[in-house]
C-alpha cells in the first residue's frame, strides 16, 4: 500500500493518538540540553508506567548488571533514548485498551517483546530497548483491525489455520483480499503516527513477507534485517514455548534467518533453550 493509500485507509480507523506523556518527553529530548530531572519527573508521575518500566528493565530479558531502583537510575544506566523506548512500548497497551479487549493478544506481544530484547542482547545484534519496542508494536495492527471489522478475529484465525495447513501463502494476502488492508499496514501507520524510527516501521510492515529484507545485499538495509531476524527468532521461541512446535511461517523462513545471522541449527537450538528458560523465569516470577 502506498503512502497515499495509507492516508486514505487510516481515516477509516481510530488510530490512538500518542499519549501526552510521550509528547512531553519528546519535547524534552529535542531541547539542545535535555533536562534529565524533568524527564525523570515526567515518567515517575505516571505510577503505572514507571512501575512497569522498572519491572521490565530489571527482567532477565534485558540483562542489566545491577538492579535498577528508580527512573533516574534507569536514565543513568540505560540512557534517555532507551528508557523512552520502553515507556513508549508500555504506553501502547494503555492507549489501545479502549478499542477492543484482547488480553491474550497482549500476553503474546509482551512475551515476544521480552524475547526480542533477550535475543538482541545475547547475540549483540541491536539495542535491546528498541528491539523490545518492535516486539510490542509488531502486531499492533491486529487490535486496530479487530476494532474496525466485527469478523476480523475469526478471519485471522481462519487465515492462520490455512497457512499452517498449506505451508504457503501469507496471512496478509488473505486480509488484503477480504478487507483491502492488513494488520501490517495498520501497524505501520500506527508506528508512524507515534514517531517510531523507520527501521521499526519497515520491519512491522514487512514482517510477514521478510524474504527481500533478509536477502538484500545493500549494507544500508543491514540494521533493518537484523531487527527482522530478531523478531522472527522471538516469534519462533514464543511458539515453541507455548505450543511445542513452530509455525508454518518459521518452517518456511528459518533457513533465511539462520543464513543471514550465520547461525547453525545447533546454535539456534541453544538460543531456543535460552528463550524458553527466560520465559519460564517470567512465569515463576
C-alpha positions as CSV (number, residue, x, y, z in Angstrom):
1,X,0.0,0.0,0.0
2,X,1.3,3.4,-0.9
3,X,1.7,6.4,1.4
4,X,-1.4,7.9,-0.2
5,X,-3.2,4.6,0.3
6,X,-2.1,4.6,3.9
7,X,-3.6,8.0,4.4
8,X,-7.0,7.0,2.9
9,X,-7.1,3.8,4.8
10,X,-6.2,5.3,8.2
11,X,-9.2,7.6,8.0
12,X,-11.4,4.6,8.3
13,X,-9.8,3.6,11.6
14,X,-9.5,5.1,15.1
15,X,-5.7,5.5,15.4
16,X,-4.9,6.1,19.1
17,X,-3.1,9.4,19.5
18,X,0.4,9.4,21.0
19,X,-0.1,9.8,24.8
20,X,0.5,13.2,26.4
21,X,3.4,11.7,28.4
22,X,5.3,10.7,25.2
23,X,4.6,14.1,23.6
24,X,6.1,15.8,26.7
25,X,9.1,13.5,26.8
26,X,9.8,14.0,23.1
27,X,9.6,17.8,23.6
28,X,12.2,17.5,26.3
29,X,14.7,15.3,24.4
30,X,14.5,17.7,21.4
31,X,16.0,20.5,23.5
32,X,19.6,21.4,23.0
33,X,20.3,20.3,26.5
34,X,17.6,17.9,27.8
35,X,16.6,18.3,31.4
36,X,17.2,14.8,32.9
37,X,15.5,15.7,36.1
38,X,12.4,16.8,34.2
39,X,12.4,13.6,32.1
40,X,12.6,11.5,35.3
41,X,9.9,13.5,36.9
42,X,7.5,13.1,34.0
43,X,7.9,9.4,33.8
44,X,7.7,9.0,37.6
45,X,4.5,10.9,37.8
46,X,2.8,8.1,35.9
47,X,2.8,5.5,38.6
48,X,1.7,2.6,36.4
49,X,4.1,3.3,33.6
50,X,7.1,3.9,35.9
51,X,6.4,0.7,37.8
52,X,6.1,-1.2,34.5
53,X,9.4,0.3,33.3
54,X,11.3,-0.8,36.4
55,X,9.8,-4.3,36.2
56,X,10.7,-4.6,32.5
57,X,14.3,-3.4,32.6
58,X,15.0,-5.5,35.7
59,X,13.8,-8.7,34.0
60,X,16.3,-11.3,32.8
61,X,15.5,-10.3,29.2
62,X,17.4,-7.0,29.4
63,X,20.3,-8.5,31.3
64,X,21.2,-5.3,33.3
65,X,24.2,-5.8,35.5
66,X,22.7,-4.3,38.7
67,X,19.1,-3.8,39.7
68,X,17.5,-0.5,38.5
69,X,15.9,1.1,41.5
70,X,14.3,4.3,40.1
71,X,13.5,6.0,36.8
72,X,16.5,8.3,37.4
73,X,18.7,5.2,37.8
74,X,17.2,3.8,34.6
75,X,18.0,7.0,32.7
76,X,21.6,7.0,34.0
77,X,22.2,3.3,33.3
78,X,20.3,2.8,30.0
79,X,20.3,6.3,28.6
80,X,17.4,8.6,27.7
81,X,16.5,7.1,24.3
82,X,16.5,3.5,25.6
83,X,14.3,4.4,28.6
84,X,11.8,6.3,26.5
85,X,11.7,3.4,24.1
86,X,10.5,1.2,26.9
87,X,8.0,3.9,28.1
88,X,6.6,4.1,24.5
89,X,6.2,0.4,24.2
90,X,4.4,0.1,27.6
91,X,2.1,3.0,26.7
92,X,0.8,1.1,23.8
93,X,-1.4,-1.3,25.7
94,X,-2.8,1.5,27.8
95,X,-3.7,3.5,24.6
96,X,-5.2,0.5,22.8
97,X,-7.2,-0.9,25.7
98,X,-10.3,1.1,25.0
99,X,-10.5,-0.1,21.4
100,X,-11.1,-3.8,22.0
101,X,-10.4,-6.2,24.8
102,X,-7.7,-8.7,23.7
103,X,-5.9,-9.9,26.9
104,X,-4.3,-13.0,25.2
105,X,-3.0,-10.8,22.4
106,X,-1.1,-8.6,24.9
107,X,0.3,-11.6,26.7
108,X,1.7,-12.8,23.4
109,X,3.0,-9.4,22.5
110,X,4.8,-9.0,25.8
111,X,6.4,-12.4,25.5
112,X,7.7,-11.6,22.0
113,X,8.8,-8.1,23.1
114,X,10.8,-9.6,26.0
115,X,12.3,-12.2,23.8
116,X,13.3,-9.6,21.2
117,X,15.2,-7.7,24.0
118,X,16.8,-11.0,25.1
119,X,17.9,-12.0,21.6
120,X,19.2,-8.5,20.7
121,X,21.3,-8.5,23.9
122,X,22.5,-12.1,23.7
123,X,23.5,-12.0,20.1
124,X,24.7,-8.4,20.2
125,X,22.5,-7.5,17.2
126,X,20.7,-4.4,18.3
127,X,19.9,-2.1,21.2
128,X,17.6,-4.2,23.4
129,X,15.1,-1.4,24.2
130,X,14.4,-0.7,20.5
131,X,14.0,-4.5,19.9
132,X,11.6,-4.6,22.8
133,X,9.6,-1.8,21.2
134,X,9.4,-3.6,17.9
135,X,8.2,-6.8,19.6
136,X,5.3,-5.0,21.4
137,X,4.3,-3.0,18.3
138,X,4.9,-5.6,15.6
139,X,1.3,-6.9,15.6
140,X,-0.4,-3.7,16.9
141,X,-2.4,-3.6,13.8
142,X,-4.4,-6.6,14.9
143,X,-6.4,-4.7,17.6
144,X,-7.0,-1.9,15.1
145,X,-8.4,-4.3,12.6
146,X,-10.5,-6.1,15.2
147,X,-12.0,-2.8,16.3
148,X,-12.9,-1.9,12.7
149,X,-14.2,-5.3,11.5
150,X,-16.5,-7.5,13.6
151,X,-15.5,-10.7,11.9
152,X,-11.7,-10.0,11.8
153,X,-10.6,-12.2,14.7
154,X,-12.4,-15.2,13.2
155,X,-11.0,-14.4,9.7
156,X,-7.5,-14.1,11.2
157,X,-7.8,-17.5,12.9
158,X,-9.0,-19.0,9.6
159,X,-6.2,-17.5,7.6
160,X,-3.5,-18.7,10.1
161,X,-5.0,-22.2,10.0
162,X,-4.8,-22.2,6.2
163,X,-1.2,-21.1,6.3
164,X,-0.3,-23.8,8.9
165,X,-2.1,-26.4,6.7
166,X,-0.7,-25.4,3.3
167,X,2.7,-24.1,4.3
168,X,2.3,-21.4,1.7
169,X,0.6,-18.0,1.3
170,X,0.6,-15.1,3.7
171,X,-1.9,-14.1,6.4
172,X,-1.7,-10.6,4.9
173,X,-2.7,-11.8,1.4
174,X,-5.9,-13.1,3.0
175,X,-6.5,-9.9,4.8
176,X,-5.8,-7.7,1.7
177,X,-8.3,-9.7,-0.3
178,X,-11.1,-9.5,2.3
179,X,-10.6,-6.0,3.8
180,X,-8.4,-4.2,1.3
181,X,-5.8,-3.6,4.1
182,X,-3.9,-5.8,6.5
183,X,-2.7,-5.6,10.1
184,X,0.8,-5.0,8.9
185,X,-0.4,-1.9,7.0
186,X,-2.2,-0.6,10.1
187,X,0.7,-1.4,12.4
188,X,3.0,0.6,10.1
189,X,0.5,3.6,10.2
190,X,0.3,3.4,14.0
191,X,4.1,3.3,14.4
192,X,4.5,6.2,12.0
193,X,1.9,8.3,13.9
194,X,3.7,7.5,17.2
195,X,7.0,8.6,15.8
196,X,8.8,5.3,15.8
197,X,12.1,5.1,13.8
198,X,11.9,4.0,10.2
199,X,13.7,0.7,10.9
200,X,10.9,-0.4,13.2
201,X,8.2,0.8,10.9
202,X,9.5,-1.1,7.9
203,X,10.0,-4.3,9.8
204,X,6.4,-4.0,11.1
205,X,5.2,-3.6,7.6
206,X,7.2,-6.4,6.1
207,X,7.3,-9.0,8.9
208,X,5.1,-11.5,7.1
209,X,7.0,-11.0,3.9
210,X,10.6,-10.8,5.1
211,X,12.5,-12.5,2.3
212,X,13.5,-9.4,0.5
213,X,14.8,-7.7,3.6
214,X,16.8,-10.8,4.8
215,X,18.4,-11.4,1.4
216,X,19.2,-7.8,0.4
217,X,22.9,-7.1,-0.4
218,X,22.5,-3.4,0.4
219,X,24.6,-2.6,3.6
220,X,22.2,0.2,4.4
221,X,19.5,-2.4,5.0
222,X,21.5,-4.5,7.4
223,X,20.1,-2.8,10.6
224,X,16.6,-3.4,9.3
225,X,17.4,-7.0,8.5
226,X,18.9,-7.6,12.0
227,X,15.8,-6.3,13.6
228,X,13.7,-8.6,11.4
229,X,15.8,-11.6,12.3
230,X,15.5,-10.8,16.0
231,X,11.7,-10.6,15.6
232,X,11.4,-13.8,13.7
233,X,13.6,-15.7,16.3
234,X,11.4,-14.2,19.1
235,X,8.2,-15.4,17.4
236,X,9.7,-18.8,16.9
237,X,10.8,-19.0,20.6
238,X,7.3,-18.0,21.8
239,X,5.5,-20.6,19.7
240,X,7.9,-23.4,20.7
241,X,7.4,-22.4,24.3
242,X,3.6,-22.1,24.2
243,X,2.7,-24.8,21.6
244,X,5.7,-27.0,21.4
245,X,6.1,-26.6,17.7
246,X,7.0,-24.0,15.1
247,X,4.5,-22.2,12.9
248,X,4.4,-22.8,9.1
249,X,6.0,-19.4,8.7
250,X,9.0,-20.4,10.7
251,X,9.4,-23.6,8.8
252,X,9.4,-21.6,5.6
253,X,11.7,-18.8,6.6
254,X,14.1,-20.3,9.1
255,X,16.8,-21.1,6.5
256,X,16.8,-17.4,5.5
257,X,17.0,-16.2,9.1
258,X,19.8,-18.6,10.1
259,X,21.7,-17.9,6.9
260,X,21.5,-14.2,7.4
261,X,22.9,-14.5,11.0
262,X,25.4,-17.2,10.1
263,X,23.8,-19.4,12.7
264,X,23.9,-23.2,12.6
265,X,20.9,-25.2,13.6
266,X,22.7,-26.2,16.8
267,X,23.3,-22.5,17.6
268,X,19.6,-21.8,17.0
269,X,18.5,-24.7,19.3
270,X,20.9,-23.4,22.0
271,X,19.3,-20.0,21.7
272,X,15.8,-21.6,21.8
273,X,16.6,-23.2,25.2
274,X,17.7,-19.8,26.5
275,X,14.5,-18.2,25.3
276,X,12.4,-21.0,27.0
277,X,14.3,-20.6,30.2
278,X,13.8,-16.8,30.2
279,X,10.1,-17.2,29.6
280,X,9.9,-19.9,32.3
281,X,11.6,-17.5,34.8
282,X,9.0,-14.9,34.0
283,X,6.1,-17.3,34.7
284,X,7.7,-18.2,38.0
285,X,8.1,-14.6,38.9
